[in-house]
Amino acid sequence: MFLTEAPATMPDLSCYTTNLLAHLTPDVPDVRRRLAEGIRLAVRTDLPSGELAFSHHPRVDTTDDGRELAYRGAADWQAARSALLDALHREHRVLAVGNTRHLPWAAAHGQADAPHWLLIRDHRDDRWLIADHFAALTPFGEQEPYLGWISDAELATALAPLTEPPREVTRRDGLALGQEVPLPPVGHYRWLDRQPVTRAFGAAPAPAPAPGPGTWTLDLEASLTRIADVFRTDPTALARYGDDLWAAARHHAYQLAFAVTDAGLDPERAAAVSAAWNELPKTLRFAAQSAARGRPRPAVVDRSIEALLTAQQALSTDLPRKG
């Protein structure tokens, strides 16, 4: 059921970050600036051959009263429903983890399983008001923002967990807040709730902290070089990590647009870099399809990454960064 009142406009980001911003804005008014200043492409470099992990930004969810988000989970729907109602009454909205296969408004509905963050806004008479601010042209078609009431049974289906998520999806979920956080057991219903910060609140953070355990590079050129190396040696990585580079492209385009309006970045140079970022996931999708047909094209990927680095280096104004 679609309503005439659309969800509040959010930047064109990933489904995680788009709905994260919508969830955080009432409690963290400067969250859009926090995100723009923190956009990065951090890559873990010590994983086994062909494996990658990404962090697109540092944590932006810490409130002035010292709370942050953490995953919660429940093994069955009745326990999840009770906990969601408690969180909704306490916080007035809940950021929950859905599955695109079971979201009637999702472009991938009935076609593909993927975690998808959405907002629960209200509950009345066993019906739930759902807001999904995500909008994008996906490989499955156009997805538009959604706001509507669904039944209790429909919400249970919408939040049905993935039972055997691939490693890259598990890593993506664990790093979706920017810093690696614990996940509920596989197969549990999942949502995010507030908890006191798990580090020294108010202390000055270390410069550019690593997103999690292991060895990470936070330098864009080094990250892209590492990604290119993995794609060159393992053609299956193109399909497994295409969504991560698509998210990176949208995050960096958002950062560039913010810097144009807020920091005086040259619009033409910003447009050139945005175009290079937007071209990268298209190239990866083409290369992945070609590799699946037995015709890997590593040179195409290398050229796209080289073009992105060239455009990035041509910026005349440094982008604002914090962490």
ABEGO torsion letter per residue (X at the ends): XBBABBBBBBBBBBAAAAAAAAAAAAABAAAAAAAAAABBBBBBAABBBGBBBBBABBBAABBAAGBBBBBBBBABAAAAAAAAAAAAAAAGBBBBBBBAAABAABAABGABBBBBBBBBABBBGGBBBBBBABBBBBAAEBBBBBBBBBBAAAAAAAABBBABBBAAAAAAAAAAAGBBBBBBBBGBBBBBBBBBBABBBGBBBBBGBBAEBEBBBABAAAAAAAAAAAAAABAAAAAAAAAAAAAAAAAAAAAAAAAAAAAGBBAAAAAAAAAAAAAAAAAAAAAAAAAAAGBBBAAAAAAAAAAAAAAAAABABBBBBBX
